Amino acid sequence: MIKKLLYCFVAGLMLLCVSCGWFVKDQMDYPRTVTFSKEGGEKIIKGGVVSPLCIGKDDDDICSYPEDGYETVRYKWLTARVPLDNYSMIIINAEPNASGKSRMLRIFAYSGYQYATIEVKQE
């Protein structure tokens, strides 16, 4: 009887941990920060499968849409794309920064109940 109760307790605890996402990889293997020089450019980062993407800062954000074989989102000076044939790669493009001030936006990458927040900074 004790073995059955112990088995049920352990199985229930495991189910609770899995359903709450306690065993999920942090950031889905994506970096927390990506930095660009003031010249801008393109960077490719790889991690878990994602779709959709959103870009924003504070409460102001916009999400991706399909375009020319990519899931694409453009916001201010930043563009992020996920190839429709490779959902585990994010291509990030930053426009040149002529303002003389550093700037920052966040990319939010989703996959079911998992997500990654990638802070994109530019000098």
Residue pairs with C-beta under 8 A, 6 or more apart in sequence:
17 23
21 113
21 114
24 113
24 114
25 48
25 114
27 47
27 116
27 117
27 118
28 47
28 48
28 49
28 50
28 109
28 111
28 114
28 115
28 116
29 46
29 47
29 48
30 45
30 46
30 47
30 48
30 90
30 109
30 116
30 118
31 45
31 118
32 117
32 118
32 119
33 118
33 119
33 120
33 121
34 43
34 45
34 92
34 118
34 119
34 120
34 121
35 120
35 121
35 122
35 123
36 43
36 94
36 97
36 120
36 121
36 122
36 123
37 122
37 123
38 96
38 97
38 98
38 122
38 123
39 96
40 77
40 93
40 94
40 95
40 96
40 97
40 122
41 93
41 94
42 91
42 92
42 93
42 94
43 91
43 92
44 89
44 90
44 91
44 92
45 89
45 90
45 92
45 118
46 88
46 89
46 90
47 88
47 90
47 109
47 116
48 88
48 111
48 114
48 116
49 87
49 88
49 111
50 82
50 87
50 88
50 90
50 109
50 110
50 111
50 116
51 64
51 71
51 82
51 87
51 110
51 111
52 63
52 64
52 71
52 73
52 110
53 63
53 64
53 71
53 73
53 80
53 82
53 90
53 107
53 108
53 109
53 110
54 61
54 62
54 63
54 64
54 73
54 107
54 108
54 110
55 61
55 62
55 73
55 74
55 75
55 78
55 80
55 105
55 106
55 107
55 108
56 62
56 75
56 105
56 106
56 108
57 104
57 105
57 106
61 75
61 106
61 108
62 73
62 74
62 75
63 73
64 71
64 72
64 73
64 80
64 82
65 71
65 72
65 73
66 72
66 84
69 83
69 84
69 85
70 81
70 82
70 83
70 84
70 91
71 81
71 82
71 84
71 87
72 79
72 80
72 81
73 79
73 80
73 81
75 105
76 105
77 94
77 95
77 97
77 103
77 105
77 122
78 92
78 93
78 94
78 95
78 105
78 107
78 120
79 92
79 93
80 90
80 91
80 92
80 93
80 107
81 90
81 91
81 93
82 89
82 90
82 91
83 89
83 91
90 107
90 109
90 118
92 107
92 120
94 120
94 122
97 103
97 122
97 123
102 121
102 122
102 123
103 121
103 122
104 119
104 120
104 121
104 122
105 119
105 120
106 117
106 118
106 119
106 120
107 117
107 118
107 120
108 115
108 116
108 117
108 118
109 115
109 116
109 118
